[in-house]
């Protein structure tokens, strides 16, 4: 769902595209140059429109990291009135040092098992007990299919455990 701010960005690109179109129509440039400019500008407008959700922090479609630090949870219950299926949104930071460790928003389809699992993790977070999530491949359908294009494939199963307590600071850190 795009808001006024998002629509304003897209509208700005459309204005630039229309200005280029008018410039191209009344200029003496060769038609090949004009057509390349028009196609390129149109592609840039479309790319901007479809790239906005990713830039705005919407949940990623990437796979859930194998080991992650659970940062926050939001559970959207299914709505019978609007027929919204519901979802479990969570923010996680990958614990693998070879991957990007910045927090990312993820989305899982709503189910009673997923809700119960994440409510438990959320409850421990509220008690200031950091949670580590671990993903295991499983034949049971809980979570997100690994290959989103093919339904019925293996899905991911997430388990939470309390994070180990932080050790004392190293002497090399200085102070």
ABEGO torsion letter per residue (X at the ends): XBBAAAAAAAAAAAAAAAAAAAAAAABABBAAAAAAAAAAAAAAAAAAAAAAAAAAGBBBABBBBABBBBABBBBBBBBAAAGBAEBBBBBBBBABAABBABBBBBBBBBBAAAAAAAAAAAAAAAAGBBBBBBBBBBABBBEBBABAABBGBBBBBBBBBBBBBBBBBBAAAEX
